[in-house]
Protein backbone atom coordinates (compact mmCIF):
# COMPACT_ATOMS: atom_id res chain seq x y z
CA UNK A 1 0.00 0.00 0.00
CA UNK A 2 2.80 2.39 0.91
CA UNK A 3 4.48 1.80 -2.46
CA UNK A 4 1.22 2.61 -4.24
CA UNK A 5 0.84 5.91 -2.37
CA UNK A 6 4.46 6.85 -3.15
CA UNK A 7 3.94 6.00 -6.84
CA UNK A 8 0.76 8.10 -7.05
CA UNK A 9 2.44 11.05 -5.34
CA UNK A 10 5.46 10.76 -7.65
CA UNK A 11 3.25 10.83 -10.75
CA UNK A 12 1.23 13.77 -9.38
CA UNK A 13 4.35 15.78 -8.54
CA UNK A 14 5.92 15.02 -11.93
CA UNK A 15 2.78 16.30 -13.66
CA UNK A 16 2.84 19.47 -11.59
CA UNK A 17 6.52 20.06 -12.31
CA UNK A 18 5.93 19.67 -16.04
CA UNK A 19 3.06 22.13 -16.01
CA UNK A 20 5.05 24.80 -14.19
CA UNK A 21 8.20 24.18 -16.27
CA UNK A 22 8.74 27.66 -17.69
CA UNK A 23 7.91 29.33 -14.38
CA UNK A 24 10.80 27.56 -12.70
CA UNK A 25 13.41 28.52 -15.31
CA UNK A 26 16.25 30.83 -14.32
CA UNK A 27 18.81 32.72 -16.38
CA UNK A 28 22.39 31.56 -15.91
CA UNK A 29 24.55 34.64 -16.30
CA UNK A 30 27.82 33.09 -15.15
CA UNK A 31 29.22 33.05 -18.69
CA UNK A 32 28.20 33.86 -22.25
CA UNK A 33 27.75 30.18 -23.10
CA UNK A 34 25.62 29.57 -20.00
CA UNK A 35 23.57 32.68 -20.78
CA UNK A 36 22.94 31.58 -24.37
CA UNK A 37 22.00 28.07 -23.21
CA UNK A 38 19.52 29.40 -20.66
CA UNK A 39 17.94 31.67 -23.30
CA UNK A 40 17.59 28.66 -25.60
CA UNK A 41 15.73 26.79 -22.86
CA UNK A 42 13.44 29.78 -22.29
CA UNK A 43 12.73 29.93 -26.01
CA UNK A 44 11.85 26.25 -26.07
CA UNK A 45 9.54 26.40 -23.06
CA UNK A 46 7.79 29.77 -23.51
CA UNK A 47 4.76 30.37 -25.70
CA UNK A 48 5.36 32.71 -28.67
CA UNK A 49 3.58 35.52 -26.81
CA UNK A 50 5.71 35.09 -23.70
CA UNK A 51 8.85 34.82 -25.86
CA UNK A 52 8.04 38.25 -27.32
CA UNK A 53 7.46 39.79 -23.87
CA UNK A 54 10.63 38.17 -22.52
CA UNK A 55 12.81 39.30 -25.44
CA UNK A 56 11.48 42.86 -25.27
CA UNK A 57 12.14 42.94 -21.52
CA UNK A 58 15.72 41.75 -22.05
CA UNK A 59 16.24 44.58 -24.52
CA UNK A 60 14.73 47.08 -22.05
CA UNK A 61 17.14 45.87 -19.35
CA UNK A 62 20.10 46.36 -21.69
CA UNK A 63 18.95 49.86 -22.65
CA UNK A 64 18.29 50.84 -19.05
CA UNK A 65 21.67 49.50 -17.95
CA UNK A 66 23.39 51.45 -20.71
CA UNK A 67 21.56 54.66 -19.81
CA UNK A 68 22.27 54.22 -16.10
CA UNK A 69 25.96 53.63 -16.80
CA UNK A 70 26.16 56.67 -19.06
CA UNK A 71 24.50 58.79 -16.37
CA UNK A 72 27.07 57.50 -13.85
CA UNK A 73 29.86 58.09 -16.40
CA UNK A 74 30.90 54.48 -16.60
CA UNK A 75 30.74 51.69 -19.16
CA UNK A 76 28.00 49.05 -19.16
CA UNK A 77 29.53 45.77 -20.29
CA UNK A 78 28.03 42.50 -21.37
CA UNK A 79 29.36 40.98 -18.14
CA UNK A 80 27.46 43.64 -16.16
CA UNK A 81 24.33 42.65 -18.11
CA UNK A 82 24.83 38.95 -17.40
CA UNK A 83 25.41 39.68 -13.71
CA UNK A 84 22.17 41.69 -13.53
CA UNK A 85 20.19 38.83 -15.05
CA UNK A 86 21.89 35.91 -13.29
CA UNK A 87 19.34 33.85 -11.38
CA UNK A 88 16.27 35.78 -12.56
CA UNK A 89 13.14 33.98 -13.70
CA UNK A 90 10.60 35.01 -16.31
CA UNK A 91 8.47 37.18 -13.99
CA UNK A 92 11.50 38.95 -12.57
CA UNK A 93 12.86 39.72 -16.05
CA UNK A 94 9.59 41.06 -17.48
CA UNK A 95 9.04 43.31 -14.45
CA UNK A 96 12.67 44.41 -14.06
CA UNK A 97 12.26 47.86 -15.64
CA UNK A 98 8.55 48.19 -14.78
CA UNK A 99 7.84 46.59 -11.38
CA UNK A 100 4.10 47.25 -11.79
CA UNK A 101 4.01 44.71 -14.62
CA UNK A 102 1.86 47.00 -16.78
CA UNK A 103 4.35 46.98 -19.66
CA UNK A 104 4.58 43.18 -19.64
CA UNK A 105 0.79 42.78 -19.59
CA UNK A 106 0.36 45.23 -22.47
CA UNK A 107 3.07 43.49 -24.49
CA UNK A 108 1.42 40.13 -23.87
CA UNK A 109 -1.97 41.46 -25.01
CA UNK A 110 -0.35 42.97 -28.09
CA UNK A 111 1.43 39.71 -28.95
CA UNK A 112 -1.83 37.81 -28.48
CA UNK A 113 -3.67 40.22 -30.79
CA UNK A 114 -0.96 39.88 -33.43
CA UNK A 115 -1.22 36.10 -33.26
CA UNK A 116 -5.02 36.25 -33.53
CA UNK A 117 -4.85 38.71 -36.41
CA UNK A 118 -2.40 36.49 -38.28
CA UNK A 119 -4.59 33.38 -37.99
CA UNK A 120 -7.96 34.95 -38.73
CA UNK A 121 -7.23 37.22 -41.68
CA UNK A 122 -7.72 35.81 -45.15
CA UNK A 123 -4.63 35.06 -47.17
CA UNK A 124 -4.37 37.43 -50.11
CA UNK A 125 -3.47 36.21 -53.57
CA UNK A 126 -0.02 37.70 -53.24
CA UNK A 127 0.64 35.96 -49.92
CA UNK A 128 -0.70 32.70 -51.27
CA UNK A 129 1.61 32.80 -54.29
CA UNK A 130 4.80 33.72 -52.53
CA UNK A 131 5.58 31.73 -49.42
CA UNK A 132 8.86 32.16 -47.65
CA UNK A 133 10.74 34.69 -45.61
CA UNK A 134 9.96 38.36 -45.44
CA UNK A 135 13.11 39.02 -47.47
CA UNK A 136 11.96 36.67 -50.24
CA UNK A 137 8.51 38.28 -50.39
CA UNK A 138 10.10 41.75 -50.40
CA UNK A 139 12.35 40.69 -53.26
CA UNK A 140 9.39 39.47 -55.30
CA UNK A 141 7.48 42.69 -54.65
CA UNK A 142 10.47 44.85 -55.60
CA UNK A 143 11.06 42.82 -58.74
CA UNK A 144 7.42 43.21 -59.72
CA UNK A 145 7.54 46.98 -59.18
CA UNK A 146 10.85 47.33 -61.01
CA UNK A 147 9.56 45.47 -64.05
CA UNK A 148 6.65 47.94 -64.35
CA UNK A 149 4.01 45.23 -64.55
CA UNK A 150 0.46 46.41 -65.00
CA UNK A 151 -1.72 46.41 -61.92
CA UNK A 152 -5.34 45.39 -61.61
CA UNK A 153 -7.92 47.48 -59.82
CA UNK A 154 -10.48 46.06 -57.42
CA UNK A 155 -13.06 46.27 -60.18
CA UNK A 156 -10.86 44.11 -62.41
CA UNK A 157 -9.67 46.86 -64.75
CA UNK A 158 -6.02 47.02 -65.76
CA UNK A 159 -4.05 50.18 -64.97
CA UNK A 160 -0.47 51.38 -65.32
CA UNK A 161 1.81 51.83 -62.34
CA UNK A 162 0.55 55.39 -61.83
CA UNK A 163 -3.13 54.38 -61.93
CA UNK A 164 -4.06 55.40 -65.48
CA UNK A 165 -6.51 52.98 -67.14
CA UNK A 166 -5.47 51.02 -70.21
CA UNK A 167 -7.60 51.47 -73.33
CA UNK A 168 -8.47 47.93 -74.42
CA UNK A 169 -8.77 48.95 -78.08
CA UNK A 170 -5.41 50.67 -78.36
CA UNK A 171 -3.53 48.92 -75.49
CA UNK A 172 -2.13 52.19 -74.24
CA UNK A 173 -2.77 54.49 -71.31
CA UNK A 174 -5.43 57.08 -71.35
CA UNK A 175 -4.73 60.38 -69.63
CA UNK A 176 -6.57 61.01 -66.39
C-alpha positions in Angstrom: 0.0 0.0 0.0 2.8 2.4 0.9 4.5 1.8 -2.5 1.2 2.6 -4.2 0.8 5.9 -2.4 4.5 6.9 -3.1 3.9 6.0 -6.8 0.8 8.1 -7.0 2.4 11.0 -5.3 5.5 10.8 -7.6 3.3 10.8 -10.7 1.2 13.8 -9.4 4.3 15.8 -8.5 5.9 15.0 -11.9 2.8 16.3 -13.7 2.8 19.5 -11.6 6.5 20.1 -12.3 5.9 19.7 -16.0 3.1 22.1 -16.0 5.1 24.8 -14.2 8.2 24.2 -16.3 8.7 27.7 -17.7 7.9 29.3 -14.4 10.8 27.6 -12.7 13.4 28.5 -15.3 16.3 30.8 -14.3 18.8 32.7 -16.4 22.4 31.6 -15.9 24.6 34.6 -16.3 27.8 33.1 -15.1 29.2 33.0 -18.7 28.2 33.9 -22.3 27.8 30.2 -23.1 25.6 29.6 -20.0 23.6 32.7 -20.8 22.9 31.6 -24.4 22.0 28.1 -23.2 19.5 29.4 -20.7 17.9 31.7 -23.3 17.6 28.7 -25.6 15.7 26.8 -22.9 13.4 29.8 -22.3 12.7 29.9 -26.0 11.9 26.2 -26.1 9.5 26.4 -23.1 7.8 29.8 -23.5 4.8 30.4 -25.7 5.4 32.7 -28.7 3.6 35.5 -26.8 5.7 35.1 -23.7 8.8 34.8 -25.9 8.0 38.2 -27.3 7.5 39.8 -23.9 10.6 38.2 -22.5 12.8 39.3 -25.4 11.5 42.9 -25.3 12.1 42.9 -21.5 15.7 41.7 -22.0 16.2 44.6 -24.5 14.7 47.1 -22.0 17.1 45.9 -19.4 20.1 46.4 -21.7 19.0 49.9 -22.7 18.3 50.8 -19.0 21.7 49.5 -18.0 23.4 51.5 -20.7 21.6 54.7 -19.8 22.3 54.2 -16.1 26.0 53.6 -16.8 26.2 56.7 -19.1 24.5 58.8 -16.4 27.1 57.5 -13.9 29.9 58.1 -16.4 30.9 54.5 -16.6 30.7 51.7 -19.2 28.0 49.1 -19.2 29.5 45.8 -20.3 28.0 42.5 -21.4 29.4 41.0 -18.1 27.5 43.6 -16.2 24.3 42.7 -18.1 24.8 39.0 -17.4 25.4 39.7 -13.7 22.2 41.7 -13.5 20.2 38.8 -15.1 21.9 35.9 -13.3 19.3 33.8 -11.4 16.3 35.8 -12.6 13.1 34.0 -13.7 10.6 35.0 -16.3 8.5 37.2 -14.0 11.5 38.9 -12.6 12.9 39.7 -16.1 9.6 41.1 -17.5 9.0 43.3 -14.4 12.7 44.4 -14.1 12.3 47.9 -15.6 8.6 48.2 -14.8 7.8 46.6 -11.4 4.1 47.3 -11.8 4.0 44.7 -14.6 1.9 47.0 -16.8 4.3 47.0 -19.7 4.6 43.2 -19.6 0.8 42.8 -19.6 0.4 45.2 -22.5 3.1 43.5 -24.5 1.4 40.1 -23.9 -2.0 41.5 -25.0 -0.4 43.0 -28.1 1.4 39.7 -28.9 -1.8 37.8 -28.5 -3.7 40.2 -30.8 -1.0 39.9 -33.4 -1.2 36.1 -33.3 -5.0 36.2 -33.5 -4.9 38.7 -36.4 -2.4 36.5 -38.3 -4.6 33.4 -38.0 -8.0 35.0 -38.7 -7.2 37.2 -41.7 -7.7 35.8 -45.2 -4.6 35.1 -47.2 -4.4 37.4 -50.1 -3.5 36.2 -53.6 0.0 37.7 -53.2 0.6 36.0 -49.9 -0.7 32.7 -51.3 1.6 32.8 -54.3 4.8 33.7 -52.5 5.6 31.7 -49.4 8.9 32.2 -47.6 10.7 34.7 -45.6 10.0 38.4 -45.4 13.1 39.0 -47.5 12.0 36.7 -50.2 8.5 38.3 -50.4 10.1 41.7 -50.4 12.4 40.7 -53.3 9.4 39.5 -55.3 7.5 42.7 -54.6 10.5 44.8 -55.6 11.1 42.8 -58.7 7.4 43.2 -59.7 7.5 47.0 -59.2 10.8 47.3 -61.0 9.6 45.5 -64.1 6.7 47.9 -64.3 4.0 45.2 -64.6 0.5 46.4 -65.0 -1.7 46.4 -61.9 -5.3 45.4 -61.6 -7.9 47.5 -59.8 -10.5 46.1 -57.4 -13.1 46.3 -60.2 -10.9 44.1 -62.4 -9.7 46.9 -64.7 -6.0 47.0 -65.8 -4.1 50.2 -65.0 -0.5 51.4 -65.3 1.8 51.8 -62.3 0.5 55.4 -61.8 -3.1 54.4 -61.9 -4.1 55.4 -65.5 -6.5 53.0 -67.1 -5.5 51.0 -70.2 -7.6 51.5 -73.3 -8.5 47.9 -74.4 -8.8 48.9 -78.1 -5.4 50.7 -78.4 -3.5 48.9 -75.5 -2.1 52.2 -74.2 -2.8 54.5 -71.3 -5.4 57.1 -71.4 -4.7 60.4 -69.6 -6.6 61.0 -66.4 
